[in-house]
Amino acid sequence: MGEQRENSAWVRRFHPAPEGSVRLVCLPHAGGSAPFYFPMSQALSPAVDVLCLQYPGRQERRLDPGIENIPDYADAIAAELKPWLDVPTAFFGHSMGAVLAYEVALRLEREAGTGPVAVFASGRRAPSRYRDENVHRRDDDGIVKEMQLLSGTDARVLGNEEILRMVLPAIRSDYTAIETYRSEPGASLRAPITVFTGDDDPRTSLEEAEAWRAHTAGDFDIHVFPGGHFFLANHSQKIIEIVSAKLSAASSQQH
């Protein structure tokens, strides 16, 4: 069964840790790809078995059609993760990935009570907080400007038109999904939620980040870091320390 699990188009397991007592599923931001989480995977191994999701439409999946709505995204991811739920599992999502982590967790909790032991929501306002955003309706140059504003895309990609044209369809699909998303009113998780946010993020205010509190019946805490939308790049060590401690505590409670 282990070999079958490894062959999924969705899952990248950069540092397999089969002896780890807990598994962490990492979900990238809009336009992001699995290697974004390579450093976190490396830092948490071998205590934590880290799975990094590879969305369709990018890198070796660039020929796979993008997904343009969050429910379909979450359904697909939940189905992919079911074979991996044999050990306590947590989710870490940044930006769009935080919303997907929440929606996948809702599905898994409802279907079989196999939800995550913890959810880490980074760089994203609460599901119940909306803004009228329309990046997905802009032309290619408009999408590039947004990417530059958020400073999350490798400058080498932004400077290489050929590479950029390959990834823009995936980025547009992701922006369509996240900008048209509306959460189910009153929905909340049993799993505890830990929020990470930047104090100068143009896409998430502190109030919008704190509003995640209403989306869990479990424990909630929030950590505010200096920086913009991709604050975590400059605070990775501290974030990994917090994640590691939370996962260790959650794992011990399961045994």
MIDOSE-1310 file (N, C-alpha, C; in nm, 2 decimals, decimal comma, always signed):
residues 255
mgeq	+0,08/-0,12/+0,00/+0,00/+0,00/+0,00/+0,09/+0,13/+0,00; +0,20/+0,12/+0,07/+0,29/+0,23/+0,08/+0,33/+0,28/-0,06; +0,37/+0,18/-0,15/+0,42/+0,22/-0,28/+0,31/+0,28/-0,36; +0,19/+0,23/-0,35/+0,07/+0,29/-0,42/+0,05/+0,44/-0,38
rens	+0,07/+0,46/-0,25/+0,05/+0,60/-0,20/+0,15/+0,69/-0,26; +0,27/+0,64/-0,28/+0,38/+0,73/-0,33/+0,36/+0,78/-0,47; +0,27/+0,71/-0,54/+0,26/+0,74/-0,69/+0,16/+0,84/-0,72; +0,10/+0,90/-0,62/-0,01/+1,00/-0,65/+0,05/+1,13/-0,71
awvr	-0,02/+1,18/-0,81/+0,02/+1,30/-0,88/+0,02/+1,42/-0,78; -0,06/+1,41/-0,68/-0,08/+1,52/-0,59/+0,02/+1,53/-0,48; +0,09/+1,42/-0,44/+0,17/+1,42/-0,32/+0,31/+1,41/-0,35; +0,39/+1,51/-0,28/+0,54/+1,50/-0,29/+0,59/+1,48/-0,15
rfhp	+0,66/+1,37/-0,13/+0,72/+1,33/+0,00/+0,87/+1,35/-0,01; +0,92/+1,47/+0,02/+1,06/+1,50/-0,01/+1,15/+1,43/+0,09; +1,10/+1,41/+0,22/+1,19/+1,34/+0,32/+1,10/+1,24/+0,39; +1,08/+1,12/+0,33/+0,99/+1,02/+0,39/+1,04/+0,99/+0,53
apeg	+0,94/+0,99/+0,63/+0,97/+0,97/+0,77/+0,86/+0,87/+0,82; +0,87/+0,74/+0,77/+0,76/+0,65/+0,81/+0,76/+0,62/+0,96; +0,86/+0,65/+1,03/+0,86/+0,62/+1,17/+0,81/+0,74/+1,25; +0,78/+0,85/+1,18/+0,73/+0,97/+1,25/+0,60/+0,94/+1,31
svrl	+0,57/+1,00/+1,43/+0,45/+0,98/+1,50/+0,33/+1,06/+1,45; +0,36/+1,16/+1,37/+0,26/+1,24/+1,32/+0,29/+1,28/+1,17; +0,19/+1,31/+1,09/+0,21/+1,35/+0,95/+0,15/+1,49/+0,93; +0,23/+1,57/+0,85/+0,19/+1,71/+0,83/+0,17/+1,72/+0,68
vclp	+0,05/+1,76/+0,64/+0,01/+1,79/+0,50/+0,03/+1,94/+0,47; +0,11/+1,98/+0,38/+0,14/+2,12/+0,35/+0,07/+2,16/+0,22; -0,01/+2,27/+0,22/-0,09/+2,31/+0,11/-0,04/+2,45/+0,06; +0,01/+2,46/-0,06/+0,07/+2,59/-0,11/-0,04/+2,70/-0,13
hagg	+0,02/+2,82/-0,16/-0,06/+2,93/-0,19/-0,10/+2,93/-0,34; -0,19/+3,03/-0,38/-0,23/+3,04/-0,52/-0,11/+3,05/-0,61; -0,09/+2,97/-0,71/+0,02/+2,97/-0,80/+0,14/+2,90/-0,74; +0,13/+2,86/-0,62/+0,25/+2,79/-0,55/+0,26/+2,64/-0,59
sapf	+0,37/+2,58/-0,55/+0,39/+2,44/-0,59/+0,46/+2,37/-0,47; +0,46/+2,24/-0,47/+0,51/+2,16/-0,36/+0,64/+2,20/-0,30; +0,74/+2,23/-0,39/+0,88/+2,26/-0,34/+0,88/+2,38/-0,25; +0,78/+2,46/-0,25/+0,77/+2,58/-0,15/+0,79/+2,53/-0,01
yfpm	+0,75/+2,41/+0,02/+0,76/+2,35/+0,16/+0,88/+2,26/+0,18; +0,97/+2,25/+0,08/+1,08/+2,17/+0,10/+1,16/+2,20/+0,22; +1,19/+2,33/+0,25/+1,26/+2,36/+0,38/+1,19/+2,31/+0,50; +1,06/+2,33/+0,51/+0,98/+2,28/+0,62/+0,99/+2,13/+0,64
sqal	+0,97/+2,06/+0,53/+0,98/+1,92/+0,53/+1,12/+1,87/+0,58; +1,22/+1,94/+0,53/+1,36/+1,90/+0,57/+1,38/+1,93/+0,72; +1,33/+2,04/+0,77/+1,35/+2,08/+0,91/+1,27/+1,99/+1,01; +1,15/+1,94/+0,97/+1,07/+1,86/+1,06/+1,10/+1,71/+1,05
spav	+1,17/+1,66/+0,95/+1,21/+1,52/+0,94/+1,32/+1,49/+1,03; +1,33/+1,37/+1,09/+1,24/+1,26/+1,07/+1,13/+1,24/+1,17; +1,11/+1,34/+1,26/+1,01/+1,33/+1,36/+0,87/+1,34/+1,30; +0,86/+1,42/+1,19/+0,73/+1,44/+1,13/+0,74/+1,39/+0,98
dvlc	+0,64/+1,32/+0,94/+0,63/+1,28/+0,80/+0,55/+1,38/+0,72; +0,62/+1,46/+0,64/+0,56/+1,57/+0,57/+0,52/+1,54/+0,43; +0,40/+1,57/+0,39/+0,35/+1,56/+0,26/+0,33/+1,70/+0,20; +0,38/+1,73/+0,08/+0,36/+1,86/+0,02/+0,28/+1,84/-0,10
lqyp	+0,17/+1,91/-0,11/+0,07/+1,89/-0,22/+0,12/+1,96/-0,35; +0,10/+1,89/-0,46/+0,13/+1,95/-0,59/+0,00/+1,97/-0,66; -0,05/+2,09/-0,68/-0,17/+2,12/-0,75/-0,15/+2,10/-0,90; -0,27/+2,08/-0,97/-0,26/+2,06/-1,11/-0,22/+2,19/-1,18
grqe	-0,16/+2,19/-1,30/-0,13/+2,30/-1,38/+0,00/+2,37/-1,36; +0,09/+2,30/-1,28/+0,22/+2,36/-1,26/+0,33/+2,25/-1,26; +0,45/+2,29/-1,29/+0,57/+2,20/-1,29/+0,54/+2,07/-1,37; +0,56/+1,96/-1,32/+0,54/+1,83/-1,39/+0,39/+1,80/-1,41
rrld	+0,30/+1,88/-1,35/+0,16/+1,87/-1,37/+0,10/+1,98/-1,46; +0,19/+2,05/-1,53/+0,15/+2,17/-1,60/+0,04/+2,14/-1,71; +0,04/+2,02/-1,76/-0,06/+1,98/-1,86/-0,20/+1,94/-1,80; -0,20/+1,92/-1,67/-0,33/+1,89/-1,60/-0,41/+2,02/-1,59
pgie	-0,54/+2,01/-1,62/-0,62/+2,14/-1,62/-0,63/+2,19/-1,47; -0,62/+2,32/-1,46/-0,64/+2,38/-1,33/-0,78/+2,37/-1,27; -0,79/+2,38/-1,14/-0,92/+2,37/-1,08/-0,97/+2,51/-1,04; -1,09/+2,55/-1,07/-1,13/+2,69/-1,06/-1,23/+2,71/-0,95
nipd	-1,25/+2,62/-0,86/-1,34/+2,65/-0,74/-1,29/+2,57/-0,62; -1,30/+2,63/-0,51/-1,25/+2,57/-0,38/-1,32/+2,43/-0,35; -1,45/+2,42/-0,36/-1,51/+2,29/-0,33/-1,46/+2,17/-0,41; -1,44/+2,19/-0,54/-1,38/+2,08/-0,62/-1,23/+2,06/-0,58
yada	-1,16/+2,16/-0,55/-1,02/+2,15/-0,50/-1,02/+2,06/-0,37; -1,11/+2,10/-0,28/-1,11/+2,04/-0,15/-1,16/+1,89/-0,16; -1,25/+1,87/-0,25/-1,30/+1,73/-0,27/-1,19/+1,64/-0,32; -1,11/+1,69/-0,42/-1,00/+1,62/-0,48/-0,89/+1,59/-0,38
iaae	-0,86/+1,69/-0,30/-0,75/+1,67/-0,20/-0,80/+1,57/-0,09; -0,92/+1,59/-0,04/-0,97/+1,49/+0,06/-0,96/+1,35/+0,01; -1,00/+1,33/-0,11/-1,00/+1,19/-0,17/-0,85/+1,14/-0,18; -0,76/+1,23/-0,22/-0,62/+1,19/-0,23/-0,56/+1,15/-0,09
lkpw	-0,60/+1,22/+0,02/-0,54/+1,20/+0,15/-0,59/+1,08/+0,22; -0,70/+1,03/+0,18/-0,76/+0,92/+0,26/-0,67/+0,80/+0,29; -0,58/+0,76/+0,19/-0,49/+0,65/+0,23/-0,38/+0,69/+0,32; -0,37/+0,82/+0,35/-0,26/+0,87/+0,44/-0,30/+0,90/+0,58
ldvp	-0,42/+0,87/+0,61/-0,48/+0,90/+0,74/-0,46/+0,79/+0,85; -0,36/+0,71/+0,83/-0,33/+0,60/+0,92/-0,26/+0,64/+1,04; -0,21/+0,76/+1,05/-0,14/+0,82/+1,17/-0,20/+0,95/+1,19; -0,19/+1,01/+1,31/-0,24/+1,14/+1,34/-0,18/+1,24/+1,23
taff	-0,27/+1,32/+1,18/-0,24/+1,41/+1,06/-0,28/+1,55/+1,09; -0,19/+1,64/+1,05/-0,22/+1,79/+1,07/-0,21/+1,85/+0,93; -0,26/+1,97/+0,92/-0,25/+2,05/+0,79/-0,19/+2,18/+0,82; -0,10/+2,22/+0,72/-0,04/+2,36/+0,72/-0,07/+2,42/+0,58
ghsm	-0,14/+2,53/+0,58/-0,17/+2,59/+0,45/-0,14/+2,74/+0,46; -0,08/+2,79/+0,35/-0,05/+2,93/+0,34/-0,14/+3,00/+0,23; -0,20/+3,11/+0,27/-0,29/+3,19/+0,17/-0,40/+3,10/+0,12; -0,42/+3,08/-0,01/-0,52/+2,99/-0,05/-0,51/+2,85/+0,01
gavl	-0,39/+2,81/+0,04/-0,37/+2,68/+0,11/-0,43/+2,67/+0,24; -0,44/+2,78/+0,31/-0,51/+2,79/+0,45/-0,66/+2,76/+0,43; -0,72/+2,82/+0,33/-0,86/+2,79/+0,31/-0,88/+2,65/+0,27; -0,80/+2,59/+0,18/-0,81/+2,45/+0,14/-0,79/+2,36/+0,26
ayev	-0,69/+2,39/+0,35/-0,67/+2,31/+0,47/-0,80/+2,31/+0,55; -0,86/+2,42/+0,57/-0,99/+2,43/+0,64/-1,10/+2,35/+0,58; -1,12/+2,36/+0,45/-1,23/+2,29/+0,38/-1,20/+2,14/+0,37; -1,08/+2,10/+0,35/-1,05/+1,96/+0,35/-1,07/+1,90/+0,49
alrl	-1,03/+1,97/+0,59/-1,05/+1,93/+0,73/-1,20/+1,91/+0,76; -1,28/+2,01/+0,72/-1,43/+1,99/+0,73/-1,48/+1,87/+0,67; -1,43/+1,84/+0,55/-1,48/+1,72/+0,48/-1,44/+1,59/+0,55; -1,32/+1,59/+0,60/-1,27/+1,46/+0,66/-1,34/+1,44/+0,80
erea	-1,36/+1,55/+0,87/-1,43/+1,54/+1,00/-1,57/+1,49/+0,98; -1,64/+1,54/+0,88/-1,78/+1,50/+0,86/-1,79/+1,36/+0,81; -1,70/+1,32/+0,72/-1,72/+1,19/+0,65/-1,69/+1,07/+0,74; -1,59/+1,08/+0,82/-1,55/+0,96/+0,90/-1,49/+0,99/+1,03
gtgp	-1,50/+1,11/+1,07/-1,43/+1,15/+1,20/-1,28/+1,14/+1,19; -1,23/+1,14/+1,07/-1,08/+1,13/+1,05/-1,01/+1,26/+1,03; -1,06/+1,36/+1,09/-1,01/+1,50/+1,06/-0,87/+1,51/+1,12; -0,81/+1,63/+1,09/-0,67/+1,65/+1,14/-0,67/+1,68/+1,29
vavf	-0,55/+1,65/+1,35/-0,53/+1,68/+1,49/-0,50/+1,83/+1,51; -0,46/+1,90/+1,41/-0,43/+2,04/+1,42/-0,44/+2,10/+1,28; -0,48/+2,23/+1,27/-0,47/+2,31/+1,14/-0,39/+2,43/+1,17; -0,29/+2,46/+1,08/-0,21/+2,58/+1,08/-0,25/+2,66/+0,96
asgr	-0,31/+2,78/+0,99/-0,36/+2,87/+0,88/-0,27/+2,99/+0,88; -0,19/+3,00/+0,76/-0,09/+3,11/+0,75/-0,13/+3,21/+0,64; -0,12/+3,33/+0,67/-0,12/+3,43/+0,56/-0,26/+3,44/+0,49; -0,37/+3,42/+0,57/-0,50/+3,43/+0,51/-0,60/+3,47/+0,61
raps	-0,69/+3,56/+0,57/-0,80/+3,60/+0,65/-0,90/+3,48/+0,67; -0,98/+3,49/+0,78/-1,07/+3,38/+0,81/-1,17/+3,35/+0,69; -1,21/+3,22/+0,68/-1,30/+3,19/+0,57/-1,43/+3,28/+0,57; -1,47/+3,33/+0,68/-1,59/+3,41/+0,69/-1,57/+3,56/+0,66
ryrd	-1,44/+3,59/+0,63/-1,41/+3,73/+0,60/-1,39/+3,75/+0,45; -1,47/+3,83/+0,38/-1,46/+3,84/+0,24/-1,41/+3,98/+0,20; -1,34/+3,98/+0,08/-1,31/+4,11/+0,02/-1,35/+4,09/-0,13; -1,38/+4,20/-0,19/-1,42/+4,20/-0,34/-1,29/+4,21/-0,42
envh	-1,24/+4,09/-0,46/-1,11/+4,09/-0,53/-1,13/+4,03/-0,67; -1,06/+4,08/-0,77/-1,09/+4,03/-0,91/-0,96/+4,01/-0,99; -0,85/+3,97/-0,92/-0,73/+3,95/-0,99/-0,74/+3,85/-1,10; -0,83/+3,75/-1,08/-0,85/+3,65/-1,19/-0,91/+3,70/-1,31
rrdd	-0,97/+3,82/-1,31/-1,03/+3,88/-1,43/-0,93/+3,97/-1,50; -0,82/+4,00/-1,44/-0,72/+4,09/-1,51/-0,65/+4,02/-1,62; -0,59/+4,10/-1,71/-0,50/+4,04/-1,81/-0,37/+3,99/-1,75; -0,29/+3,93/-1,83/-0,17/+3,86/-1,78/-0,08/+3,96/-1,70
dgiv	-0,07/+4,08/-1,76/+0,02/+4,18/-1,69/-0,04/+4,22/-1,56; -0,17/+4,22/-1,54/-0,23/+4,25/-1,42/-0,21/+4,15/-1,31; -0,21/+4,02/-1,35/-0,18/+3,91/-1,26/-0,03/+3,92/-1,22; +0,06/+3,95/-1,31/+0,20/+3,97/-1,28/+0,22/+4,08/-1,18
kemq	+0,15/+4,19/-1,19/+0,16/+4,30/-1,09/+0,12/+4,25/-0,95; +0,01/+4,17/-0,95/-0,03/+4,12/-0,81/+0,08/+4,03/-0,75; +0,13/+3,95/-0,83/+0,24/+3,86/-0,78/+0,36/+3,94/-0,73; +0,39/+4,05/-0,80/+0,50/+4,13/-0,76/+0,47/+4,20/-0,63
llsg	+0,34/+4,25/-0,62/+0,30/+4,31/-0,50/+0,32/+4,22/-0,37; +0,28/+4,10/-0,39/+0,29/+4,00/-0,28/+0,43/+3,95/-0,26; +0,51/+3,96/-0,35/+0,65/+3,92/-0,34/+0,67/+3,78/-0,31; +0,59/+3,69/-0,36/+0,60/+3,55/-0,32/+0,65/+3,47/-0,44
tdar	+0,67/+3,53/-0,55/+0,72/+3,45/-0,67/+0,86/+3,48/-0,70; +0,94/+3,38/-0,72/+1,08/+3,39/-0,75/+1,10/+3,49/-0,86; +1,19/+3,58/-0,84/+1,22/+3,69/-0,94/+1,27/+3,63/-1,07; +1,33/+3,51/-1,07/+1,37/+3,45/-1,19/+1,26/+3,41/-1,28
vlgn	+1,15/+3,37/-1,21/+1,02/+3,33/-1,29/+0,96/+3,46/-1,35; +0,95/+3,57/-1,27/+0,89/+3,69/-1,32/+0,97/+3,75/-1,43; +1,10/+3,72/-1,43/+1,19/+3,78/-1,54/+1,20/+3,69/-1,66; +1,14/+3,57/-1,66/+1,15/+3,48/-1,77/+1,01/+3,46/-1,83
eeil	+0,99/+3,53/-1,94/+0,85/+3,53/-2,00/+0,80/+3,39/-2,04; +0,89/+3,31/-2,09/+0,85/+3,17/-2,13/+0,80/+3,09/-2,01; +0,87/+3,10/-1,90/+0,83/+3,02/-1,78/+0,70/+3,08/-1,73; +0,69/+3,22/-1,73/+0,58/+3,28/-1,67/+0,45/+3,25/-1,75
rmvl	+0,46/+3,24/-1,88/+0,35/+3,20/-1,96/+0,30/+3,06/-1,94; +0,39/+2,97/-1,90/+0,36/+2,84/-1,86/+0,28/+2,83/-1,73; +0,31/+2,92/-1,64/+0,25/+2,91/-1,50/+0,13/+3,00/-1,49; +0,11/+3,10/-1,58/+0,00/+3,19/-1,56/-0,14/+3,12/-1,57
pair	-0,16/+3,02/-1,65/-0,29/+2,96/-1,65/-0,33/+2,90/-1,51; -0,23/+2,84/-1,45/-0,25/+2,78/-1,32/-0,27/+2,88/-1,21; -0,20/+2,99/-1,22/-0,22/+3,10/-1,13/-0,36/+3,16/-1,15; -0,40/+3,18/-1,27/-0,54/+3,24/-1,29/-0,65/+3,14/-1,24
sdyt	-0,63/+3,01/-1,26/-0,72/+2,91/-1,20/-0,73/+2,92/-1,05; -0,62/+2,93/-0,99/-0,61/+2,94/-0,84/-0,68/+3,07/-0,79; -0,65/+3,18/-0,86/-0,71/+3,31/-0,82/-0,86/+3,30/-0,84; -0,91/+3,24/-0,95/-1,05/+3,22/-0,97/-1,11/+3,15/-0,86
aiet	-1,05/+3,04/-0,82/-1,10/+2,96/-0,71/-1,11/+3,03/-0,58; -1,00/+3,10/-0,54/-1,00/+3,16/-0,41/-1,08/+3,29/-0,40; -1,09/+3,36/-0,52/-1,16/+3,49/-0,52/-1,31/+3,47/-0,53; -1,36/+3,36/-0,57/-1,50/+3,33/-0,58/-1,55/+3,24/-0,46
yrse	-1,46/+3,21/-0,37/-1,49/+3,12/-0,26/-1,58/+3,19/-0,16; -1,68/+3,12/-0,11/-1,77/+3,16/+0,00/-1,78/+3,04/+0,10; -1,75/+3,07/+0,22/-1,75/+2,96/+0,32/-1,90/+2,93/+0,36; -1,91/+2,81/+0,41/-2,05/+2,77/+0,47/-2,07/+2,84/+0,60
pgas	-2,18/+2,92/+0,61/-2,20/+3,00/+0,73/-2,21/+2,91/+0,85; -2,15/+2,95/+0,96/-2,16/+2,88/+1,08/-2,07/+2,75/+1,09; -2,00/+2,71/+0,99/-1,92/+2,59/+0,99/-1,80/+2,61/+1,08; -1,76/+2,51/+1,15/-1,64/+2,51/+1,23/-1,58/+2,38/+1,24
lrap	-1,45/+2,37/+1,28/-1,38/+2,25/+1,30/-1,38/+2,20/+1,44; -1,36/+2,08/+1,46/-1,33/+2,03/+1,60/-1,18/+2,05/+1,63; -1,10/+2,04/+1,52/-0,95/+2,05/+1,54/-0,91/+2,19/+1,58; -0,81/+2,20/+1,66/-0,76/+2,33/+1,70/-0,70/+2,41/+1,58
itvf	-0,70/+2,54/+1,58/-0,65/+2,62/+1,47/-0,54/+2,71/+1,53; -0,42/+2,71/+1,47/-0,32/+2,80/+1,49/-0,30/+2,89/+1,37; -0,30/+3,02/+1,39/-0,29/+3,12/+1,28/-0,16/+3,19/+1,29; -0,10/+3,20/+1,17/+0,02/+3,28/+1,15/-0,01/+3,40/+1,06
tgdd	+0,03/+3,52/+1,09/+0,00/+3,63/+1,00/+0,11/+3,74/+1,01; +0,12/+3,81/+0,90/+0,22/+3,92/+0,89/+0,15/+4,05/+0,93; +0,22/+4,14/+1,00/+0,16/+4,26/+1,05/+0,14/+4,37/+0,93; +0,20/+4,34/+0,82/+0,19/+4,43/+0,71/+0,14/+4,36/+0,58
dprt	+0,06/+4,26/+0,60/+0,00/+4,19/+0,48/-0,11/+4,26/+0,42; -0,09/+4,30/+0,29/-0,20/+4,38/+0,22/-0,33/+4,30/+0,20; -0,32/+4,17/+0,22/-0,44/+4,09/+0,19/-0,51/+4,04/+0,32; -0,45/+4,06/+0,44/-0,51/+4,01/+0,56/-0,48/+4,11/+0,68
slee	-0,58/+4,17/+0,74/-0,56/+4,25/+0,85/-0,56/+4,16/+0,98; -0,52/+4,22/+1,09/-0,51/+4,14/+1,22/-0,65/+4,10/+1,26; -0,75/+4,18/+1,24/-0,89/+4,15/+1,28/-0,93/+4,03/+1,19; -0,90/+4,04/+1,06/-0,94/+3,93/+0,97/-0,87/+3,80/+1,01
aeaw	-0,75/+3,80/+1,05/-0,68/+3,68/+1,09/-0,74/+3,63/+1,22; -0,76/+3,72/+1,32/-0,82/+3,67/+1,44/-0,96/+3,61/+1,43; -1,03/+3,64/+1,32/-1,16/+3,59/+1,30/-1,16/+3,44/+1,27; -1,04/+3,38/+1,25/-1,04/+3,23/+1,25/-1,09/+3,17/+1,38
raht	-1,09/+3,24/+1,48/-1,13/+3,19/+1,61/-1,27/+3,13/+1,61; -1,36/+3,19/+1,53/-1,49/+3,14/+1,51/-1,51/+3,02/+1,43; -1,40/+2,97/+1,38/-1,40/+2,85/+1,29/-1,35/+2,72/+1,35; -1,34/+2,73/+1,49/-1,30/+2,60/+1,56/-1,37/+2,59/+1,69
agdf	-1,41/+2,47/+1,72/-1,47/+2,45/+1,86/-1,35/+2,41/+1,95; -1,23/+2,40/+1,90/-1,11/+2,36/+1,97/-1,03/+2,48/+2,02; -0,91/+2,45/+2,05/-0,82/+2,56/+2,09/-0,79/+2,65/+1,98; -0,75/+2,78/+2,01/-0,72/+2,87/+1,90/-0,60/+2,96/+1,95
dihv	-0,50/+2,98/+1,87/-0,40/+3,08/+1,90/-0,35/+3,15/+1,78; -0,29/+3,26/+1,79/-0,25/+3,34/+1,68/-0,11/+3,40/+1,70; -0,03/+3,40/+1,60/+0,11/+3,45/+1,61/+0,13/+3,55/+1,50; +0,17/+3,67/+1,54/+0,18/+3,78/+1,45/+0,33/+3,81/+1,43
fpgg	+0,37/+3,82/+1,30/+0,51/+3,84/+1,27/+0,53/+3,96/+1,19; +0,65/+4,03/+1,20/+0,67/+4,14/+1,11/+0,68/+4,10/+0,97; +0,62/+4,17/+0,88/+0,63/+4,14/+0,73/+0,50/+4,14/+0,66; +0,51/+4,12/+0,53/+0,39/+4,12/+0,44/+0,33/+3,98/+0,42
hffl	+0,28/+3,96/+0,30/+0,21/+3,84/+0,27/+0,29/+3,71/+0,29; +0,42/+3,72/+0,25/+0,51/+3,61/+0,26/+0,61/+3,62/+0,38; +0,55/+3,67/+0,49/+0,63/+3,69/+0,62/+0,70/+3,56/+0,66; +0,65/+3,45/+0,63/+0,70/+3,32/+0,68/+0,84/+3,29/+0,62
anhs	+0,87/+3,35/+0,51/+1,01/+3,33/+0,45/+1,12/+3,38/+0,54; +1,09/+3,49/+0,62/+1,19/+3,55/+0,71/+1,17/+3,50/+0,85; +1,07/+3,42/+0,88/+1,05/+3,37/+1,02/+1,03/+3,22/+1,02; +1,09/+3,15/+0,93/+1,07/+3,01/+0,92/+1,11/+2,93/+1,04
qkii	+1,22/+2,97/+1,10/+1,27/+2,89/+1,22/+1,17/+2,90/+1,33; +1,12/+3,02/+1,36/+1,03/+3,03/+1,47/+0,90/+2,96/+1,44; +0,85/+2,97/+1,31/+0,73/+2,90/+1,28/+0,74/+2,75/+1,29; +0,86/+2,70/+1,24/+0,88/+2,56/+1,25/+0,89/+2,51/+1,40
eivs	+0,94/+2,59/+1,48/+0,95/+2,56/+1,63/+0,80/+2,55/+1,68; +0,72/+2,64/+1,65/+0,58/+2,64/+1,70/+0,51/+2,52/+1,64; +0,52/+2,50/+1,51/+0,46/+2,38/+1,45/+0,50/+2,25/+1,51; +0,63/+2,24/+1,53/+0,69/+2,12/+1,59/+0,64/+2,09/+1,73
akls	+0,63/+2,20/+1,81/+0,58/+2,18/+1,95/+0,43/+2,14/+1,95; +0,35/+2,20/+1,86/+0,21/+2,17/+1,85/+0,19/+2,03/+1,81; +0,27/+1,98/+1,71/+0,25/+1,85/+1,66/+0,29/+1,75/+1,76; +0,40/+1,77/+1,84/+0,45/+1,68/+1,94/+0,34/+1,67/+2,05
aass	+0,28/+1,78/+2,09/+0,17/+1,77/+2,19/+0,05/+1,70/+2,13; +0,01/+1,73/+2,01/-0,11/+1,66/+1,95/-0,08/+1,51/+1,94; +0,04/+1,47/+1,90/+0,07/+1,33/+1,88/+0,07/+1,26/+2,01; +0,12/+1,32/+2,12/+0,12/+1,25/+2,25/-0,02/+1,23/+2,31
qqh	-0,11/+1,33/+2,27/-0,25/+1,31/+2,31/-0,32/+1,20/+2,24; -0,27/+1,16/+2,13/-0,34/+1,05/+2,05/-0,30/+0,91/+2,10; -0,19/+0,91/+2,18/-0,14/+0,78/+2,22/-0,17/+0,75/+2,37
